[in-house]
Amino acid sequence: MSINTYFTDFLSNIRLSDAQKQDLIKGHTLLRERLADFDDLKDDIVTTFLQGSYRRATAVSPLNGKRADVDLIVVTNLKREDYSAEEAIAKFIPFVEKHYKGKYRIQGRSIGIELSYVDLDIVVTSAPSEADKKALLSESVRTQLSLEDFPLNYDWRLADLWVEPDLSSNVVFLSEAARKTPEWKLSALYIPDREAEEWVQTHPLEQIRWTQKKNKATNGHYVNVVKALKWWRTGKLTDLKYPKGYPIEHMIGDCCPDGITSVAEGICLTMESIVSTYSLYRNARVTPTLPDRGVPDHDVWKRVSADDFCTFYDAVKDCAKSARKALDSSSLKEKVEIWRDILGSKFPKYEGPNDSDAKNTLSSGPYTPRTKNSEPTETRFA
């Protein structure tokens, strides 16, 4: 038995459950259908597509009674020169009043909808270029699948010949033509920022594309490293407001090495890279700047104060030492106990010989007392 089987069970414990996924699908599918059928918006909406951690397969199960959430980009024909940020949002008020009255709130850059089973965000964009419209209407953009849903041999690609796989089939593969078709180089989209009273750039499709490429370069481990470290941050740094969510995911992406062979290795090396990469910033008590994927002028760590950065950095540094000890240990028992201390009670307890140095059980030992199937599915990279 190896430590990898424990990580498989840990990840099963912290990722979105099947029921939560079904709630997300139910919520965003109904929202998309209602938007498409709303007469007053039919001439304004070009298309809709999913974005965020759910689409990128980096979401974890919410804690403390919170609901799972999903973001829906609504690409419109509204021109920035004709509509202010406030006016663009106002175009959607009659829609949410009709379908989600008493359940929505106007936020800085979106309209939030709180249902009993899921949270939804409507993110409105201005009109894209004519050159980008075809791509935005393609199946690769509009797919409802997350990166985690695709089989190992079926890369998500932002390309003309890409089609959504039939997951009910036992034989699923991406055609050679689709593999060789060059990917579109789309421009960033603009979303209304009511607080700044301006339109600001965002590039969710580039974030998805970047995540797909990174996950492939890390043998399918990257998205699970992100999930594990998001879980660690939420459980260990309960009093820290920022960074959270995508800003942490972005830093992990910058620091996670390609070619990692396990989630354990990825967590350890990523934390060590964070420590070495940002040590000068920590010494100077200055928050680093992390340019967004596809929008380099946007700093995804802009909201993180110097004090919060230092608190986060110090916690990573302490944890990196423990992660290194776990990674280098020759005892499976010690590995499990350290990782459980780092990642919390969702990481399974040690199940094996009670000796303190179970050296020969790390990868191929005969003792396999766990009755639960801990092997990941064959067709998914996560």
Secondary structure, DSSP 8 states (H G I E B T S, - for coil): --HHHHHHHHHHHHS--HHHHHHHHHHHHHHHHHHHH-GGGTTTEEEEEEEHHHHHT------TT---EEEEEEEE---TTT--HHHHHHTTHHHHHHHSTTSEEE-SSSEEEE-SS-EEEEEEE----HHHHHHHTSHHHH----GGGSBTT-----STT-----TTSS-----HHHHHS-------EEEEETTTTEEEEE-HHHHHHHHHHHHHHTTT-HHHHHHHHHHHHHHH-TT--SS-SHHHHHHHHHHS-TT--SHHHHHHHHHHHHHHHTHHHHHHT-----EETTEEEEETTTT--HHHHHHHHHHHHHHHHHHHHHHH-S-HHHHHHHHHHHH-TTS----S-SSS--GGGSSS-S-----S-----SSB--
